[in-house]
Amino acid sequence: MIAGLPNLYVDEISYAFSPWDFFYELYKILSFKRKAGLVEMRKDNKHAILLLVIMFVIALTSFVSGDSGNLSFKAKPGGDVRMDGNNIVWMSYNNGNWDIYHMDISTGVETQITHDSGTQGNPDVWQNYIVWQSNGENGSRNFDIYLYDMESKQEKKISNIEGDHQDPIISNGKVVWVDTEYGERNIMLYDIKTETLDKVSSDGAQAFGISFDGQVISWMDARDGDFDIYLYDTSQKTEKQITYGLGDELDPLVSDGKVVWMVSHNGVSQVYMYETKNGYTTKLTAGRDNHRPIAFSGDSVLIIKDDKLVLNDVNRIVEQPIKSPSGTIPKQAFLYENKVIWYDGKGIVEEKVSDAVKRGLIAENDGQEPANPTPTPTPSPNNKHSASDKDDRDSSENDKQEVNGRILIRYDRDNIIGSQDGRMTMKIAAGTFDKDTYIIINQDSQFKGDGYLCLTPVYRWHIEGNVKPQKPIEISISYKNITLNHNPKKICLYEIQDNEIPKPITLKIDHQSNMLTSTVRDNGKAALMIYNKEFNDTEKHWASDVLEIIAAHHIINGYEDGSFKPDKDMTRAEFVKILISSLHINKEDIQAYDINFIDVPENYWASEYINIAYEKGWISGYNGKFNPNDTITREQMASILMRAYKDIAAYAESSSDDKPNLSDYKDKDKISPWALEAMKEAVELGIINGYNNELSPGRNATRAEAAVMLYRYLEKLGKM
């Protein structure tokens, strides 16, 4: 079966809209409250029904008046025409009833296939088999799917389960359709050879717009509210969601393991392509025109671009304008074996692409040429300038450029790019690369791992040519509009490493904008997740809530027996380690790294963290020693935290009369002179609060106290 026109649109009511289509669309609106079957009919069903009535009148008028065609049909097509090789099938009201007809192009012989009194519609053809849907004699029951063998002239019903069965497609010896039983819209798969029938979509599916290339089934599914694109691989027997847009993703077409579809964003619709073999998503179109794919075969996509037709080469990502034989946009068009096949409502015109070029139907060398030998995306308005005219650019070019797919990064200006669903953005500063570079962004399904709750898709980016960025790239992911059953402060931004082990990399959290931010320096994958870690000895502890949050960020992991030991004293080495870990500081970020305390040998388990803290000036030690195994006091913790705070954030002493004051604490005189200023500042910031009007500055700090002080510190920095 050829991937052809899957859906009808309000602004194209003259394109193959029949009285049958009216009743079918009305049925879907009333029965399923369809949100986007006819794309413009989304906001109000009353308006949709009114428009459908108007469309019905127009379609009926056209039907009664009749047309004559280039390739004469005795029975005028009243719905989609479907083709495979020399076989054409269609539905017609020729004899006062909707029946299925077939024509052999090679002979011109036209045959009426069905003669039932009910309604036969939505036919499809593959080799010598025809499928359609029928509601039986006199239309007395739900629709079922029928299979007809043109060689044996045998007809049989293949939808042998309860429900309403619609929209059959046949290819490679298999038939797929939609079953609407129980308020769901599930994908059914029938194998002609084995005569087996299976439901292949997950429970709760709301499938529309099926496409099938013989191996991969693609459809748009509204199970989560908005339409997203789903796939089912018949050989691997797996279902996969490939888009996670906040809006609707519509009209998928599948061919040779690739899927193209339409995305409407900010009032402009673009075409994207997904490759099943590598999981890459590519943006095929750009600009301010609206694009909709109507046919897909091999490496070519036929696209309606506003009021024009273009042929898109998915390898080079270039467009060639096309003129239909009639000079207007056809009702349907197909791509098949390097042929363009037109159905203009009158007849069929079949022509080789090479001949169409010769006759001027396809413009030779009139499309977007690649900028280099490798495939390039069609430039957007924000990406239209070359490096040679940079002086003519205005500030608007620093706005968001492109989403998903292969994106051009201009080396000499700031670039903002992102994922198709709008949740992930990457900010790439001017000078990050020394030349114009391409980054490929894709979205994978959610990460699954023990203890991890994945909130977003896994966003994957790849810098072409293994070019190393000279500056960090800022990456941000939003959890806006995600239903949470957990404290949002447990959310962490993770990089998914090659070994599929998540690494927390959160550098900044803004819970007002629901955004987590970090930086990356290479290719990678990232997602927002919650790590649920519970300890067996903290449930009733005063610090239990904070300990769960700290553990969710992998700052303190606890012990192998599942305990945390909250009241155990913390050592100086342990505290420095959790501080450096919480800030995600790597030794590569330290300019010099040649200092060691005499009691911290190179092979000491915390030597890296201690030396980083020393290089940053947060610790100093005494007489060349750090005393890593000594317990840390509360005033020592406050001193280290305030040095780190002043180094990272701009600290300004509050002038408020209501600020906490050391004089409010009974044991203020017990604070060591060297720690007095740090304790004062820590109290002012709320990092240390004391208990019963006592700060206990010289007392050993427990693991729980250290965790809570660090948590408050990270909150002040916007990192928790």
C-alpha positions as CSV (number, residue, x, y, z in Angstrom):
1,M,0.0,0.0,0.0
2,I,1.2,3.5,-0.8
3,A,1.3,6.0,2.0
4,G,-1.2,8.6,0.8
5,L,-3.6,11.2,2.2
6,P,-4.6,10.3,5.7
7,N,-7.0,13.1,6.8
8,L,-9.3,15.8,5.5
9,Y,-9.1,19.5,6.5
10,V,-11.7,22.3,6.8
11,D,-9.7,24.6,4.5
12,E,-9.7,21.9,1.8
13,I,-13.4,21.0,1.7
14,S,-13.2,20.7,-2.1
15,Y,-10.6,18.0,-1.8
16,A,-12.3,14.6,-1.8
17,F,-15.0,15.4,0.8
18,S,-18.1,13.3,0.2
19,P,-21.5,12.8,1.9
20,W,-20.0,9.7,3.4
21,D,-17.2,11.8,5.0
22,F,-19.8,14.1,6.5
23,F,-21.5,11.3,8.4
24,Y,-18.2,9.7,9.4
25,E,-16.8,12.9,10.8
26,L,-20.1,13.7,12.6
27,Y,-20.1,10.2,14.1
28,K,-16.5,10.6,15.4
29,I,-17.4,14.0,17.0
30,L,-20.5,12.8,18.7
31,S,-19.2,9.4,19.8
32,F,-15.6,10.1,20.7
33,K,-15.4,13.8,21.3
34,R,-12.5,13.9,18.9
35,K,-10.2,16.8,19.5
36,A,-8.4,17.1,16.2
37,G,-9.8,14.9,13.4
38,L,-10.4,17.9,11.3
39,V,-7.7,20.1,12.5
40,E,-9.6,23.4,12.7
41,M,-12.5,21.8,14.6
42,R,-11.1,21.7,18.0
43,K,-12.7,24.3,20.3
44,D,-16.4,23.7,20.0
45,N,-18.3,20.7,18.8
46,K,-21.3,22.9,17.9
47,H,-19.1,24.9,15.5
48,A,-17.6,21.7,14.1
49,I,-21.1,20.3,13.4
50,L,-22.1,23.5,11.7
51,L,-19.1,23.4,9.5
52,L,-19.7,19.8,8.7
53,V,-23.3,20.6,7.6
54,I,-21.9,23.3,5.2
55,M,-19.3,20.8,3.9
56,F,-22.0,18.2,3.4
57,V,-24.1,20.6,1.3
58,I,-21.1,21.4,-0.9
59,A,-20.1,17.8,-1.2
60,L,-23.6,16.7,-2.0
61,T,-23.9,19.4,-4.7
62,S,-20.7,18.2,-6.2
63,F,-21.8,14.6,-6.0
64,V,-25.1,15.3,-7.7
65,S,-23.6,17.4,-10.5
66,G,-21.0,14.8,-11.3
67,D,-17.6,15.2,-13.0
68,S,-15.9,13.6,-15.9
69,G,-12.3,12.6,-15.8
70,N,-9.1,12.0,-17.7
71,L,-9.2,8.3,-16.8
72,S,-12.9,7.7,-17.0
73,F,-14.5,6.1,-14.0
74,K,-17.9,4.6,-14.6
75,A,-18.5,4.7,-10.8
76,K,-17.4,8.2,-9.6
77,P,-15.1,8.0,-6.5
78,G,-16.8,9.5,-3.5
79,G,-14.0,9.2,-1.0
80,D,-10.3,8.3,-0.8
81,V,-8.8,6.6,-3.8
82,R,-6.2,3.9,-2.8
83,M,-3.6,2.4,-5.1
84,D,-1.0,-0.4,-5.2
85,G,0.8,-1.0,-8.5
86,N,-1.8,-1.3,-11.2
87,N,-4.6,-1.7,-8.7
88,I,-7.0,1.2,-7.8
89,V,-9.8,0.9,-5.3
90,W,-12.4,3.4,-4.2
91,M,-15.9,3.8,-2.7
92,S,-18.8,5.1,-4.9
93,Y,-22.4,5.9,-4.5
94,N,-22.9,5.0,-8.2
95,N,-26.0,2.7,-7.7
96,G,-27.6,4.5,-4.8
97,N,-25.5,2.7,-2.2
98,W,-21.9,3.0,-1.0
99,D,-20.0,0.1,-2.6
100,I,-16.3,-0.8,-3.3
101,Y,-14.9,-0.6,-6.9
102,H,-11.6,-1.8,-8.4
103,M,-9.8,-0.9,-11.6
104,D,-6.7,-2.5,-13.2
105,I,-4.8,0.4,-14.7
106,S,-3.0,-1.8,-17.2
107,T,-6.3,-3.0,-18.7
108,G,-8.7,-0.2,-17.7
109,V,-11.2,-2.8,-16.5
110,E,-13.4,-1.5,-13.7
111,T,-15.2,-4.0,-11.4
112,Q,-17.8,-3.5,-8.6
113,I,-16.6,-5.6,-5.7
114,T,-19.4,-5.3,-3.2
115,H,-23.2,-5.4,-3.7
116,D,-24.5,-5.3,-0.1
117,S,-27.3,-3.0,0.9
118,G,-25.3,-1.5,3.8
119,T,-22.4,1.0,3.6
120,Q,-19.0,-0.2,2.3
121,G,-16.2,2.3,2.7
122,N,-12.6,3.1,3.3
123,P,-11.1,0.5,0.9
124,D,-7.4,-0.3,0.5
125,V,-5.6,-2.7,-1.8
126,W,-2.3,-4.7,-1.8
127,Q,-1.5,-7.1,-4.6
128,N,-4.6,-9.2,-5.2
129,Y,-6.3,-8.4,-1.8
130,I,-8.8,-5.7,-1.1
131,V,-10.0,-4.6,2.4
132,W,-12.9,-2.3,3.5
133,Q,-15.3,-1.7,6.3
134,S,-19.0,-2.6,6.1
135,N,-21.9,-2.2,8.5
136,G,-23.8,-5.2,7.1
137,E,-27.1,-5.5,5.4
138,N,-29.2,-2.3,5.6
139,G,-26.5,-0.8,7.9
140,S,-27.9,-2.7,10.8
141,R,-24.7,-3.2,12.9
142,N,-21.3,-1.9,13.8
143,F,-18.7,-1.7,11.1
144,D,-16.6,-4.8,10.5
145,I,-13.5,-5.4,8.3
146,Y,-13.8,-7.5,5.2
147,L,-11.0,-9.1,3.0
148,Y,-11.5,-10.0,-0.7
149,D,-9.2,-12.2,-2.7
150,M,-9.3,-11.0,-6.4
151,E,-7.9,-14.3,-7.6
152,S,-10.2,-16.7,-5.8
153,K,-13.0,-14.1,-5.7
154,Q,-13.6,-15.0,-2.0
155,E,-14.8,-12.5,0.6
156,K,-14.6,-13.0,4.3
157,K,-15.0,-11.0,7.5
158,I,-11.8,-10.8,9.5
159,S,-12.8,-8.6,12.5
160,N,-14.0,-11.5,14.6
161,I,-14.4,-9.6,17.9
162,E,-17.0,-7.2,19.2
163,G,-16.7,-3.5,18.6
164,D,-16.8,-1.0,15.8
165,H,-13.9,-1.5,13.3
166,Q,-12.8,1.3,11.0
167,D,-10.1,2.6,8.6
168,P,-8.4,-0.6,7.4
169,I,-5.0,-0.6,5.7
170,I,-3.3,-3.6,4.1
171,S,0.3,-4.2,3.3
172,N,2.8,-7.1,3.2
173,G,0.2,-9.7,4.0
174,K,-1.2,-7.9,7.1
175,V,-4.2,-5.7,7.7
176,V,-4.4,-3.1,10.4
177,W,-7.4,-1.1,11.6
178,V,-9.0,0.8,14.5
179,D,-11.4,-1.0,17.0
180,T,-13.5,1.5,19.0
181,E,-14.9,-0.8,21.6
182,Y,-15.2,0.3,25.3
183,G,-14.6,4.0,24.5
184,E,-11.0,3.3,23.4
185,R,-9.6,3.4,19.9
186,N,-7.2,0.4,19.6
187,I,-5.0,-0.8,16.8
188,M,-5.8,-4.3,15.5
189,L,-3.4,-6.4,13.4
190,Y,-4.5,-9.3,11.3
191,D,-2.1,-11.7,9.6
192,I,-3.6,-13.1,6.3
193,K,-1.4,-16.2,6.2
194,T,-1.9,-17.3,9.8
195,E,-5.4,-15.8,10.2
196,T,-4.5,-14.5,13.6
197,L,-5.8,-11.2,15.1
198,D,-4.1,-9.2,17.8
199,K,-4.5,-5.9,19.6
200,V,-1.2,-4.2,19.3
201,S,-1.8,-0.8,21.0
202,S,-1.6,-0.3,24.8
203,D,-4.8,-0.1,26.9
204,G,-6.3,3.4,26.8
205,A,-5.3,4.1,23.3
206,Q,-7.1,6.8,21.3
207,A,-5.7,6.1,17.8
208,F,-6.5,8.1,14.6
209,G,-4.8,8.5,11.3
210,I,-3.2,5.0,10.8
211,S,-0.4,4.5,8.4
212,F,1.3,1.2,7.6
213,D,4.3,0.2,5.4
214,G,4.1,-3.6,6.0
215,Q,6.3,-3.6,9.1
216,V,5.8,-0.4,11.0
217,I,2.4,0.9,12.1
218,S,2.2,4.6,12.9
219,W,-0.8,6.6,14.2
220,M,-1.6,9.7,16.2
221,D,-2.9,9.0,19.7
222,A,-4.8,11.3,22.1
223,R,-4.6,9.0,25.1
224,D,-2.9,11.7,27.2
225,G,-5.1,14.6,25.9
226,D,-3.0,16.0,23.0
227,F,-2.2,14.0,20.0
228,D,1.2,12.4,19.9
229,I,2.8,10.0,17.4
230,Y,3.1,6.3,18.2
231,L,4.7,3.3,16.4
232,Y,4.3,-0.4,16.5
233,D,7.0,-2.6,15.0
234,T,5.3,-5.8,13.8
235,S,8.6,-7.8,13.8
236,Q,9.7,-6.8,17.3
237,K,6.1,-6.5,18.6
238,T,6.8,-3.3,20.5
239,E,4.9,-0.1,20.8
240,K,6.8,3.2,21.1
241,Q,5.8,6.8,21.6
242,I,8.1,9.0,19.6
243,T,6.7,12.5,20.3
244,Y,5.9,14.3,23.6
245,G,4.6,17.6,22.3
246,L,2.6,20.0,24.4
247,G,0.4,20.5,21.4
248,D,-0.9,18.2,18.7
249,E,1.3,16.0,16.4
250,L,-0.8,15.0,13.4
251,D,-1.1,13.0,10.2
252,P,1.8,10.4,10.3
253,L,2.9,8.6,7.1
254,V,5.3,5.7,7.3
255,S,7.6,4.3,4.6
256,D,10.6,2.0,4.8
257,G,10.9,2.4,8.6
258,K,10.7,6.2,8.5
259,V,7.8,8.3,9.8
260,V,6.8,11.8,8.8
261,W,4.2,13.9,10.5
262,M,2.9,17.4,11.0
263,V,3.6,19.6,14.0
264,S,1.6,22.8,14.6
265,H,3.5,25.3,16.8
266,N,2.8,29.0,17.3
267,G,0.3,29.0,14.4
268,V,2.8,27.4,11.9
269,S,2.8,23.7,10.9
270,Q,6.1,22.0,10.0
271,V,7.0,18.5,9.0
272,Y,9.3,16.2,11.0
273,M,10.7,12.7,10.3
274,Y,11.7,9.9,12.6
275,E,14.0,7.1,11.7
276,T,13.3,3.8,13.5
277,K,16.8,2.4,12.8
278,N,18.6,5.0,14.8
279,G,15.9,6.9,16.7
280,Y,16.8,10.2,15.1
281,T,14.2,12.9,14.5
282,T,14.8,15.5,11.7
283,K,12.9,18.7,11.0
284,L,12.3,18.7,7.2
285,T,10.7,22.1,6.7
286,A,11.0,25.6,8.1
287,G,9.9,29.1,7.5
288,R,6.5,30.8,7.9
289,D,4.5,28.6,5.5
290,N,2.2,25.9,6.7
291,H,3.3,22.4,5.7
292,R,1.4,19.1,5.6
293,P,2.7,15.8,4.3
294,I,0.3,14.0,1.9
295,A,2.4,11.3,0.4
296,F,5.6,9.5,1.5
297,S,7.7,6.9,-0.3
298,G,11.3,6.0,0.2
299,D,13.3,9.2,0.4
300,S,10.6,11.6,-0.9
301,V,7.8,13.4,0.9
302,L,5.1,15.2,-1.1
303,I,4.0,18.2,1.0
304,I,1.3,20.9,0.7
305,K,3.1,24.1,1.5
306,D,0.3,26.6,1.9
307,D,-1.2,26.7,-1.6
308,K,1.7,25.0,-3.3
309,L,3.1,21.5,-3.7
310,V,6.7,20.6,-3.0
311,L,8.7,17.4,-3.2
312,N,11.1,17.1,-0.2
313,D,14.2,15.0,-0.4
314,V,14.6,13.7,3.2
315,N,18.3,12.9,2.7
316,R,19.4,16.3,1.5
317,I,16.5,18.1,3.2
318,V,15.8,20.1,0.1
319,E,12.5,21.1,-1.6
320,Q,11.5,21.1,-5.3
321,P,8.3,22.9,-6.3
322,I,5.7,20.8,-8.2
323,K,2.8,21.6,-10.5
324,S,0.0,19.2,-10.8
325,P,-1.2,18.4,-14.3
326,S,-4.4,20.5,-13.7
327,G,-2.4,23.4,-12.2
328,T,-4.2,23.0,-8.9
329,I,-3.5,21.0,-5.7
330,P,-4.9,17.5,-6.4
331,K,-7.4,15.8,-4.2
332,Q,-4.8,13.1,-3.6
333,A,-1.3,12.3,-4.8
334,F,0.9,9.2,-4.4
335,L,4.5,8.4,-4.7
336,Y,5.3,5.0,-6.0
337,E,8.4,3.5,-7.6
338,N,9.8,6.9,-8.6
339,K,6.4,7.9,-9.9
340,V,4.0,10.7,-9.0
341,I,0.4,9.6,-9.3
342,W,-2.3,12.3,-9.2
343,Y,-6.0,11.9,-8.5
344,D,-7.7,15.2,-9.3
345,G,-11.3,14.2,-8.7
346,K,-11.8,13.4,-12.3
347,G,-9.2,10.8,-13.1
348,I,-5.8,9.3,-12.5
349,V,-2.6,10.7,-14.0
350,E,0.6,8.6,-13.5
351,E,4.0,10.0,-14.4
352,K,7.6,9.3,-13.7
353,V,9.4,11.9,-11.6
354,S,12.0,12.2,-14.3
355,D,9.3,12.9,-16.9
356,A,7.6,15.4,-14.6
357,V,10.9,17.3,-14.4
358,K,11.2,17.3,-18.2
359,R,7.6,18.6,-18.6
360,G,8.2,21.3,-15.9
361,L,5.8,19.8,-13.4
362,I,8.8,19.4,-11.0
363,A,11.3,22.3,-11.1
364,E,14.8,21.0,-11.8
365,N,17.4,22.5,-9.4
366,D,14.9,24.9,-8.2
367,G,14.9,23.8,-4.6
368,Q,17.0,24.6,-1.5
369,E,20.5,23.4,-2.3
370,P,22.6,22.0,0.5
371,A,25.2,24.4,2.0
372,N,27.7,21.6,2.1
373,P,28.0,17.9,1.0
374,T,26.2,16.8,4.2
375,P,22.4,17.2,4.6
376,T,21.4,20.6,5.9
377,P,18.1,21.8,7.3
378,T,16.0,24.3,5.4
379,P,17.0,27.7,6.9
380,S,14.5,29.5,9.2
381,P,14.0,33.3,9.2
382,N,16.3,33.4,12.2
383,N,19.0,31.4,10.5
384,K,19.0,33.0,7.1
385,H,22.3,34.9,7.2
386,S,25.8,33.7,6.5
387,A,28.9,34.6,8.4
388,S,29.8,37.2,5.8
389,D,26.8,39.5,6.6
390,K,26.9,39.4,10.4
391,D,27.0,43.1,10.6
392,D,23.5,43.4,9.2
393,R,22.0,41.2,11.8
394,D,19.6,42.5,14.4
395,S,19.0,41.3,18.0
396,S,16.0,39.3,16.9
397,E,18.3,36.6,15.6
398,N,19.3,35.7,19.1
399,D,15.8,34.5,19.7
400,K,14.9,30.8,19.7
401,Q,15.9,29.4,16.3
402,E,14.9,25.7,15.9
403,V,13.6,22.7,17.7
404,N,14.5,19.0,17.4
405,G,16.2,17.5,14.4
406,R,19.5,18.8,12.9
407,I,20.0,22.4,14.0
408,L,22.6,24.9,12.7
409,I,24.6,26.7,15.4
410,R,26.1,30.0,14.4
411,Y,29.6,30.3,15.9
412,D,29.6,34.1,16.2
413,R,26.4,34.7,18.1
414,D,24.3,33.4,21.0
415,N,22.0,30.4,20.0
416,I,19.0,29.1,21.8
417,I,17.7,25.8,20.6
418,G,15.5,23.2,22.1
419,S,13.3,20.1,22.0
420,Q,10.1,19.8,20.1
421,D,7.9,19.6,23.2
422,G,9.3,22.8,24.5
423,R,10.6,21.3,27.8
424,M,14.3,21.3,27.0
425,T,16.4,24.2,25.9
426,M,20.1,24.6,25.2
427,K,21.8,28.0,25.4
428,I,25.0,28.1,23.4
429,A,27.0,31.3,23.8
430,A,28.9,32.9,20.9
431,G,32.4,31.5,20.6
432,T,31.4,28.1,22.0
433,F,32.5,26.7,18.6
434,D,35.1,28.1,16.3
435,K,32.9,27.5,13.2
436,D,29.3,27.0,12.3
437,T,28.3,23.6,13.7
438,Y,25.3,21.3,13.7
439,I,23.7,19.8,16.8
440,I,21.1,17.0,16.5
441,I,18.4,16.9,19.2
442,N,16.1,13.9,19.6
443,Q,13.7,12.6,22.2
444,D,13.7,9.1,23.6
445,S,11.1,7.3,25.7
446,Q,11.3,7.8,29.5
447,F,14.2,6.2,31.4
448,K,13.4,3.2,33.5
449,G,15.6,2.2,36.4
450,D,15.2,0.9,39.9
451,G,14.2,3.7,42.3
452,Y,13.9,6.3,39.5
453,L,10.7,8.0,38.5
454,C,11.3,9.7,35.1
455,L,9.2,12.8,34.6
456,T,10.2,13.7,31.1
457,P,11.4,12.1,27.9
458,V,15.2,11.5,27.7
459,Y,16.6,14.4,25.6
460,R,19.5,13.3,23.4
461,W,21.9,15.7,21.7
462,H,24.8,15.1,19.4
463,I,27.4,17.6,18.1
464,E,28.3,16.6,14.5
465,G,31.9,16.0,13.7
466,N,32.8,15.3,17.4
467,V,33.6,19.0,17.7
468,K,34.4,19.9,21.3
469,P,32.8,23.0,22.7
470,Q,35.2,25.7,24.0
471,K,32.6,26.9,26.5
472,P,30.0,25.0,28.7
473,I,26.6,24.6,27.1
474,E,23.7,25.5,29.4
475,I,20.8,23.0,29.4
476,S,17.5,23.5,31.1
477,I,14.5,21.2,31.4
478,S,11.0,22.2,32.7
479,Y,8.6,20.1,34.8
480,K,5.7,22.5,34.2
481,N,2.3,20.9,33.8
482,I,3.6,17.6,35.0
483,T,1.4,16.1,37.8
484,L,3.6,15.4,40.8
485,N,2.8,13.1,43.8
486,H,6.2,13.9,45.3
487,N,7.9,17.0,46.8
488,P,9.1,19.0,43.8
489,K,12.4,19.6,45.6
490,K,13.2,15.9,45.0
491,I,13.4,16.6,41.3
492,C,16.9,16.3,39.9
493,L,18.4,16.9,36.5
494,Y,20.2,13.8,35.4
495,E,22.7,13.0,32.6
496,I,22.2,9.5,31.4
497,Q,25.6,8.0,30.9
498,D,26.6,5.4,28.2
499,N,26.3,2.7,30.9
500,E,22.7,3.9,31.5
501,I,23.7,5.0,35.0
502,P,22.0,8.4,35.8
503,K,24.4,11.1,37.1
504,P,22.9,14.1,38.9
505,I,24.1,17.3,37.4
506,T,21.6,20.0,38.7
507,L,23.3,23.4,39.1
508,K,20.2,25.6,39.5
509,I,16.6,25.1,40.4
510,D,13.8,27.7,39.9
511,H,10.6,26.3,41.4
512,Q,8.7,29.4,40.3
513,S,9.4,28.7,36.6
514,N,9.6,24.9,37.2
515,M,13.0,24.8,35.6
516,L,16.2,22.9,36.4
517,T,19.5,24.0,34.8
518,S,23.0,22.6,34.4
519,T,25.9,22.7,31.9
520,V,27.4,20.1,29.6
521,R,30.5,20.0,27.5
522,D,29.9,17.0,25.1
523,N,27.3,14.8,23.5
524,G,24.9,13.3,26.0
525,K,21.4,12.5,27.2
526,A,19.4,14.1,30.1
527,A,16.0,14.0,31.8
528,L,14.2,15.1,34.9
529,M,13.8,12.3,37.4
530,I,13.0,11.7,41.1
531,Y,15.1,9.2,43.0
532,N,13.1,7.7,45.9
533,K,15.4,6.7,48.7
534,E,14.1,5.7,52.1
535,F,16.1,4.9,55.2
536,N,15.1,2.4,57.8
537,D,16.0,4.6,60.7
538,T,14.7,8.1,59.9
539,E,10.9,7.8,59.6
540,K,10.2,9.6,62.9
541,H,13.3,11.7,63.0
542,W,13.0,15.5,63.2
543,A,15.0,15.8,59.9
544,S,13.3,13.0,58.0
545,D,11.8,15.3,55.2
546,V,15.1,17.0,54.5
547,L,17.0,13.7,54.6
548,E,14.8,12.3,51.9
549,I,15.4,15.4,49.7
550,I,19.1,15.3,50.2
551,A,19.2,11.6,49.4
552,A,17.1,12.2,46.3
553,H,19.9,14.4,45.0
554,H,22.5,11.7,45.9
555,I,24.3,14.0,48.3
556,I,24.3,11.6,51.2
557,N,23.5,7.9,50.4
558,G,23.4,6.2,53.7
559,Y,24.8,2.8,54.7
560,E,24.6,-0.6,53.0
561,D,22.2,-1.9,55.7
562,G,19.6,0.8,54.6
563,S,20.2,3.1,57.5
564,F,21.3,6.7,57.6
565,K,22.4,6.9,61.2
566,P,21.2,10.5,61.6
567,D,22.6,11.1,65.1
568,K,26.1,9.8,64.3
569,D,28.8,12.5,64.3
570,M,30.1,13.6,60.9
571,T,33.8,13.9,60.2
572,R,35.5,16.9,58.5
573,A,36.3,14.8,55.4
574,E,32.7,13.6,55.1
575,F,31.3,17.1,55.3
576,V,33.7,18.5,52.6
577,K,32.8,15.5,50.4
578,I,29.1,16.1,50.5
579,L,29.6,19.9,50.0
580,I,31.7,19.5,46.9
581,S,29.4,16.7,45.6
582,S,26.3,18.9,46.1
583,L,27.7,21.6,43.9
584,H,28.9,19.2,41.2
585,I,32.4,20.6,41.1
586,N,34.9,18.5,39.2
587,K,38.7,18.6,39.6
588,E,38.9,19.5,35.9
589,D,37.3,22.9,36.8
590,I,40.2,23.8,39.2
591,Q,43.0,25.8,37.7
592,A,45.7,24.4,39.9
593,Y,45.7,21.0,41.6
594,D,49.1,20.6,43.3
595,I,48.3,20.9,47.0
596,N,48.1,18.1,49.6
597,F,47.8,18.2,53.3
598,I,50.4,16.0,55.0
599,D,47.7,13.9,56.6
600,V,45.7,13.6,53.3
601,P,47.6,11.3,51.0
602,E,46.8,11.1,47.4
603,N,45.1,7.7,47.8
604,Y,42.8,8.9,50.6
605,W,39.2,8.3,49.7
606,A,38.3,12.0,50.1
607,S,41.5,13.6,48.8
608,E,40.0,14.9,45.6
609,Y,37.2,16.7,47.5
610,I,39.5,18.1,50.2
611,N,42.0,19.5,47.6
612,I,39.2,21.1,45.6
613,A,37.9,22.8,48.7
614,Y,41.4,24.0,49.5
615,E,42.0,25.4,46.0
616,K,38.8,27.3,46.3
617,G,39.8,28.7,49.6
618,W,36.9,27.2,51.6
619,I,39.2,25.3,54.0
620,S,42.7,26.0,55.3
621,G,43.7,23.4,57.8
622,Y,46.2,24.0,60.6
623,N,50.0,23.5,60.5
624,G,49.8,21.7,57.2
625,K,47.2,19.2,58.5
626,F,43.5,18.9,57.7
627,N,42.6,16.3,60.3
628,P,40.1,14.6,58.0
629,N,38.9,12.0,60.5
630,D,38.2,14.4,63.3
631,T,34.5,15.2,63.9
632,I,33.4,18.5,62.6
633,T,31.8,21.1,64.9
634,R,28.8,23.3,64.1
635,E,30.9,26.5,63.9
636,Q,33.4,24.8,61.6
637,M,30.6,23.8,59.3
638,A,29.2,27.4,59.4
639,S,32.6,28.8,58.5
640,I,33.2,26.5,55.5
641,L,29.6,27.1,54.2
642,M,29.9,30.9,54.4
643,R,33.3,30.9,52.6
644,A,31.7,28.8,49.9
645,Y,28.6,30.9,49.8
646,K,30.5,34.2,49.4
647,D,32.6,32.6,46.7
648,I,29.5,31.5,44.7
649,A,26.9,34.1,45.5
650,A,26.9,37.8,46.1
651,Y,26.5,38.2,49.9
652,A,25.2,41.4,51.3
653,E,24.6,41.8,55.0
654,S,21.0,42.6,55.8
655,S,20.1,45.9,57.3
656,S,16.7,44.8,58.5
657,D,15.9,45.3,62.2
658,D,14.1,42.0,62.2
659,K,17.1,40.0,61.2
660,P,18.3,37.3,63.6
661,N,20.9,38.5,66.1
662,L,23.6,36.5,67.9
663,S,22.5,38.3,71.1
664,D,19.3,36.2,70.9
665,Y,21.3,33.1,71.8
666,K,22.4,32.3,75.3
667,D,25.7,30.7,74.3
668,K,26.9,33.4,71.8
669,D,30.0,33.9,74.0
670,K,31.1,30.3,73.3
671,I,31.6,31.0,69.6
672,S,35.3,30.9,68.7
673,P,36.7,34.4,67.6
674,W,37.7,33.0,64.2
675,A,34.2,31.7,63.6
676,L,32.3,34.7,65.0
677,E,31.7,36.5,61.7
678,A,30.7,33.3,59.9
679,M,28.3,32.3,62.6
680,K,26.7,35.7,62.5
681,E,26.2,35.5,58.7
682,A,25.0,31.9,58.8
683,V,22.3,32.9,61.4
684,E,21.3,35.9,59.3
685,L,20.8,33.7,56.2
686,G,18.9,31.0,58.2
687,I,21.5,28.4,57.5
688,I,21.9,27.7,61.2
689,N,19.0,28.2,63.6
690,G,20.0,26.6,66.9
691,Y,17.8,25.0,69.5
692,N,16.3,26.4,72.7
693,N,18.1,29.7,72.1
694,E,21.4,27.9,71.9
695,L,23.7,27.6,68.9
696,S,26.0,25.0,70.4
697,P,28.9,26.2,68.2
698,G,31.6,23.9,69.6
699,R,29.5,20.7,69.7
700,N,30.1,18.0,67.2
701,A,27.7,18.1,64.3
702,T,25.5,15.1,63.6
703,R,24.9,13.7,60.1
704,A,21.3,15.0,60.3
705,E,22.5,18.5,61.3
706,A,25.1,18.6,58.6
707,A,22.4,17.5,56.0
708,V,20.0,20.2,57.2
709,M,22.5,23.0,57.2
710,L,23.7,21.9,53.7
711,Y,20.1,21.8,52.5
712,R,19.4,25.4,53.7
713,Y,22.7,26.5,52.2
714,L,21.7,25.0,48.8
715,E,18.3,26.6,49.0
716,K,19.9,30.0,49.4
717,L,22.0,29.3,46.3
718,G,18.9,28.2,44.3
719,K,20.3,24.7,44.0
720,M,17.6,22.9,45.9
